[in-house]
Amino acid sequence: MPTAVTVLLEDAELAALDRYIAACRPGHSRERVMAEIAMRWAEAQPAGEAPAPDEGLRPDELNASNDS
């Protein structure tokens, strides 16, 4: 059974979504198109791989200019 998710969009994002629907998915609801977008994104993610952690600069890259 699907679970409801609320997505808050700025006016510009909503306008872009509406343009996409008009051009590529006429007759589909915003909800359906957002679900399709989320599904495509999820399918494109590597299975079982977490993103690499940001380890910062290597010791040989450190100098006085990047001291905080």
N, C-alpha and C positions, 0 to 999 in steps of 0.2 A: 504494500500500500504506500503510495507516495506521501512524503512529508512536506508540509508547507514551509517555505523559506521566504522571508521578506527581504527585498533588495531595494535600497534607497538610491535613486539616480538623480543626478543634477539635471537641470533643464536641457543642457547641451547633450548629455548622454542619452536622455530620453528621446530627444529629437533625432539623434543618430540612429537609435534603435528603430524608431518609427520609419526613418528613411530606408533602413535595411529591410524592414518588413515589407514596405511598399515595393521595393525593387526586387527582392529575392524570395520573400515568403508571403505573398499576398493571401489574405484570407486567414492567416494564422494569428493567434492572440499573442500579446506581449509575453504572457506567462509561458506559452508553449515555446516560443522562440528563445526566451531566456533559458528554459530547461534544455533545449537543444544545444545552445551555446555552452552551457555548463557541462553537458554530457560530452561534447566534442573536446573540450578542454581536458576533462578527466581522462578520456581515452588517449589523449596525446602525451600524458605524463608517463615517464618510465615506471614500469611496475616494480614495486618494492625498493626503490632507490630514494633515499632522502637526499635533499640538496646538500652539497658540500658546505661545511661550515666556513665562515669567513675567518681566516687565521691571521689576518692583518699583514703587515710588512715582514719580509724576511730580514734577519739581522743585518745582512749586507746592504739592504735598502734603507736602513735607518741612518739619519744624519741630523744635524742641528735644525735643518729647515722643517722637519716634520715633528719636532718636539711640541708637545702641547702644554 
